[in-house]
Amino acid sequence: MAAILHFLLALVVIFALALLVSHDRKQIRLRFIVQLIVAEAALGWFFLHSAGGLALVGSFAGFFETLLGFAAQGTEFVFGGMSKQGLAFIF
């Protein structure tokens, strides 16, 4: 229940900030905003609670994990064992 209240409070704060910086408040279409929120909630549910969405997120995570592995190998190739010898403490 607290998570839902936190979500609703965040929506209200974001909407209030958007109204605050809006130059032409009469041109704001509330229907469009509601459609975007519904679409965002549907995508959030799909990515976090469905098997297909979780598989898609897992494949993206695997891709970036592989990419970070390549970066680590490249760093090891360029700088050698400097970090293991204590010469480059920032690696």
N, C-alpha and C positions, 0 to 999 in steps of 0.2 A: 504494500500500500504506500509505503514511503517513497518507493521508486516512481510510482505513478504521480504522486504529488510533486516530486522533484522535477519530473518531466513537464508537468503542466506549468509549474512555476517558471521553468526555463523558457517555455513557449511564450508566456506572458511577458517576461523580461525582454526577450528578443523582439517580440511584436512592439513593445513600448519603445525600445531603442530605435526600431525602424521608423515608427511614427515620429519620433523626436527629430530624426535627421531628414525626414521626407520634406521635399520642397512643395509638392502639390498633393496634399492629403485627400483631395476630392477625387483624384484619379486612381486611388487604390481600390482594387477589386477584391473584395473579401472572398468571393467564390473561388477565384484563382488561388488565393493563399490556402484556403481549406483543401482544394484539390492537391496542392503540393504537399501539404502535411499528410494527407491520406496516402498519397503515393510514397512518401518517405517512410511512413509506418509500415506499408505493405512490403517495401523493399527490405526494411530492417527485419521484419518477421521472416521473410524468405531467406535472407542471408544467415540468420541466427538460429532458426528453428526448423528448417526443412532440410532433407537429406541432400537435395541438389544444391542448395545454397551453401551448406557446410562443405560439400565437395568442391565447389567453386572457390570458396575462401581458402580451403586447404591447398588447392592447386596453386593459387596465387602465393600463398605463404611458402610453399615448396619452391616455387620459382625464385622468390627473393632469397630464400635460404641458399639455394644453389649459386645465385649471383654473389652473395656475400662470401661463399666459399671460394669462388674464383678470385674475388678481391683479396682475400687472405693469402691465397697462393701467389698472386702477383706481388703483394707486399713482401712476402717471404723471399721471392725471387729477386726483387730489386734490392732489398736491404739485407738479405742474408740472415745471419744469426746475430745481428746487432742487438736485438732485444733480449736474446738469451744470454749474451755476454754482459749485459748491463750498460752497453754504450748508448743505447737509445731508449730511455725510459718512457717515452711517450707512445710507443707502439704497444 
